[in-house]
């Protein structure tokens, strides 16, 4: 069964850290570009980090998380991670991973949700003291 499942969300204090996981089953995640999106209540969905297809090091970040979040992948485990450090209240959202089967236009349009062909169900991250 082809599936994307996010995990690792929860409650974290401001300034704390959290690591989200995106686990693929039924297909090889390494063959796909993977982007983490987030959506907070009343706000538009926002792309925060992307890792290129067939790559473990080439990444993109939104200005809102650059320097605080790191996207990475473990090819053997068929997973992509989002390490979130120094979180703030503005990071509270549902985080979802999405995949794209090629890198076409990725450098200029990685933030466009319509580019992605499959999504996970999301995991809630709440930043609260």
C-alpha positions in Angstrom: 0.0 0.0 0.0 1.4 3.4 -1.0 1.4 5.6 2.0 3.0 8.7 3.6 2.8 9.0 7.3 4.0 11.8 9.5 4.9 11.4 13.1 6.7 13.2 15.9 4.4 16.1 16.5 3.4 17.1 20.0 3.7 19.8 22.6 6.9 21.7 22.9 8.0 24.8 24.8 9.2 27.9 23.1 12.9 27.6 22.4 12.7 23.8 22.4 13.2 21.2 19.7 11.2 18.6 18.0 11.9 16.1 15.1 9.2 15.2 12.7 9.3 12.1 10.5 7.8 11.4 7.2 7.7 7.6 6.5 7.0 6.2 3.1 5.6 2.7 2.5 5.0 1.0 -0.8 7.5 3.1 -2.8 11.1 4.4 -2.7 11.0 7.8 -1.1 14.5 8.6 -2.3 13.2 8.9 -5.8 11.0 11.8 -4.8 11.5 15.4 -3.8 9.9 15.9 -0.4 8.6 19.1 1.1 7.3 19.9 4.5 4.3 22.1 4.6 2.5 23.6 7.6 -0.9 25.1 8.1 -2.0 27.0 11.2 -5.7 27.8 11.9 -6.8 30.8 9.9 -3.6 30.9 7.9 -2.6 29.8 4.4 -0.6 26.6 4.0 3.1 27.4 3.9 6.0 25.3 2.5 8.9 25.4 5.0 11.6 22.9 3.8 12.3 20.8 0.7 14.9 18.2 -0.2 15.6 17.3 -3.7 14.8 14.0 -5.4 17.6 11.4 -5.3 19.6 13.7 -3.1 20.5 13.8 0.6 22.0 17.3 0.8 20.3 19.7 -1.6 17.7 21.6 0.3 15.5 24.7 0.2 14.1 26.6 3.2 11.6 29.3 3.7 12.9 32.5 5.3 10.6 31.8 8.3 12.5 28.7 9.3 16.0 29.1 7.8 18.7 28.6 10.4 16.2 26.9 12.8 14.9 23.9 10.9 16.8 21.2 9.0 15.3 18.7 6.5 17.1 15.5 5.9 16.5 12.0 4.7 17.5 8.5 5.7 17.6 6.5 2.5 17.8 3.1 4.2 14.8 3.8 6.4 12.8 5.4 3.6 12.2 8.4 5.7 12.5 12.2 5.6 12.9 14.3 8.8 12.3 17.8 9.9 14.5 18.8 12.8 12.9 21.9 14.4 15.1 23.9 16.8 14.5 27.1 18.7 10.7 26.9 18.0 8.4 29.8 18.6 4.7 30.2 18.9 4.5 31.0 15.2 5.6 27.4 14.5 2.3 26.0 15.9 0.6 24.2 13.0 -0.2 20.9 11.4 2.8 19.7 9.5 2.5 17.6 6.4 5.0 16.0 4.0 4.3 16.0 0.3 6.2 14.3 -2.6 7.0 15.2 -6.2 8.3 12.6 -8.6 10.8 14.9 -10.4 12.8 18.1 -9.8 11.3 20.0 -12.7 10.8 23.6 -11.7 11.5 22.7 -8.1 14.0 25.5 -7.5 11.5 28.2 -8.4 8.2 26.5 -7.4 9.0 24.2 -4.5 6.6 26.2 -2.4 3.6 25.6 -4.7 1.3 22.9 -3.2 -0.1 22.0 -6.6 3.3 20.7 -7.6 3.0 17.7 -5.3 1.3 14.4 -6.1 0.8 12.8 -2.7 0.4 14.0 0.9 0.5 12.6 4.3 -2.3 13.2 6.8 -0.3 15.6 8.9 1.0 15.8 12.5 0.2 18.6 15.0 2.9 20.7 16.5 1.9 23.0 19.3 4.3 25.5 20.9 3.2 26.5 24.3 4.7 27.4 27.6 
